[in-house]
Amino acid sequence: MTPRRISRRPSPTPPLEPAAFVRRLAAEVGADGGKRLVKRAIAIVEATGRPNAWIFEVRRARERGSISPAVARFLIYKFAESAMTALISVHPRLSALTARIERIEREHGLAEDEYWHVDEGPPEWQALNQEWDAVYEQIMIDTFLRNGESELAAAGSFGGDPLFAEGRTQIFGPLDT
């Protein structure tokens, strides 16, 4: 008689809660574990469209000095941006604008994976894209304001923001050039 073999399945990853996230991140920022942790938290917000609890905990950690202002700025922006992924298809104005934009693209022979550059499409398409961008930006601003981040709401684009870039670097390391 052979001993019975019990195979063990790997235990599922426990759910990540915002408070636990910031506690762990404070200890792991800049390390591989911190990178994985941030990616996981962003994926959760992207899937749920709910950034508020995450932003709240990041703000608290920033205020306590547990994470740097740069890391906080990067994370708060990324959580708000990630929530937009879930909202794009369900937000009434964004989804309606997206449908109109895609209809124009199909009418002009573009396939589903083809797009015009911002200045290339017909005027109606360009106008709809500008309106879509304005609605998207307003939702982002509303998210920042709702979470007490008026400085972020006023800052606009983060492409050239040194504090945002510093936070990204503190978490993920320097960008490959």
Buried (B, 14 or more C-beta within 10 A) or exposed (E): EEEEEEEEEEEEEEEBBBBBBBBBBBEBBBEEEBBEBBEEBBEBBBEBBBBBBBBBBBBBBBEEEBBBEBBBBBBBBBBBBBBBBBBBEEBEBBEEBBEBBBEBBEEEEBEEEEBBEEEEBEEEBBEBBEBBEEBBEEBBBEBBEEBEBEEBBEBEEBEEBEBBBBBBBBBBEEEEE
